[in-house]
């Protein structure tokens, strides 16, 4: 695959930065006009610059759109985030090598590297923001961790430590591989141990009539009694608030936990783009393939 032009890279970085800024400063809301405009930009960029692989380009974007829609309907990702990933797939379908270290990317779809990079940065951000900033520095008390969470955190930490040693031994990256794995290990361990505090900071308790289409309901922290209550009123009750579910539940006088204070995932997508362009796929970086 040929290297991408500076213009394509500039378009990619500019648009993903716009998404990130809206996500951070506009209450996690990316205007529809912005989303649709960027999709048009993505299609035009693909046609102008990726015409030699245009069928592959559109095929990757279509797969991302289909899988993203399923994730969105399951209530795990916002619709704007999904369409941003489609845009990225259109502009850069395949990355031959990373730009900072020249490491081969084995022609893996670029979007795969972006998702891995976004997941990594989000995992690091969550405990720093919700535990350190929103709890400790704000003077709030941390909840007493559950024994089950402490056990899971310890097991995870030990498992990641073993992987860190393995990556350091197998990979010429050595200390870099160990730092990447152990930073993820510590962040994940903290997130599991203080899971309750993180969910408290992420969610707001609101009545169904105040729901907005696209809201994600934190059914994972609802009691079985509340779940049964809402499912009796609306059998299709799930994580995603739709126009139909809001209409059916608007008269219910019982509050729901909703992810109104969740992390701005478009910020992590932007960081994932930067990491993927410069270092490439983090998994390949660890293995030094």
C-alpha angles and dihedrals in degrees: 000000000000121000116264121249125253089247093058091049090048092051091048094050094042095051096044089048090053089052090049094050093050091047093051101038103029099058095265089303121130111189115243091233090058092048095049092044091054091050089055089049089050093051093046091048091050093050094046100043108019099044092124090062098024095132091052089045094053092042092056091046091049092051091049090049093049096046091041091052090053091050090047093050088050088057099243101111136030121251092238091054091053093052091047089056089050089053091052091049090052096050098041111018097164132019115204097191141351116262101223101048102013092234115166113250094200089236090284112164108271092228090065090059091047093053091049091048092047091050091050095051092044090052090054094044099050099068093038093053104034100034105028101031105026096037117019100033090040089057096244121144119246117235118248106264118242117247091239092055092048091051092048090048092051092048091049092049093051091047093050091046090056090050090049091056091046094050091046090052097043099038129067086216088077109163093023091058091047092050093050093049097041094047088054090046095053093044093048092046092052091047092053096044093048096034093131094056092047093052090048090055094043097051139060125201109235138161117254091247088065093054119117125211108268095028113142115227117214096228089158091073097040120107119248088245092057092045091052091047095053094041089054090054093042115015092197092056111146145138097295122072109219131180088257096050093046091051092049095046103035093102095054113111097206124098126239130208107243128183096243094140099042124139118281097250094189087067089059092045088056091049089046089055091050093048093046094049094048105033102012127218108358092218091056088046090055093049092039090219 
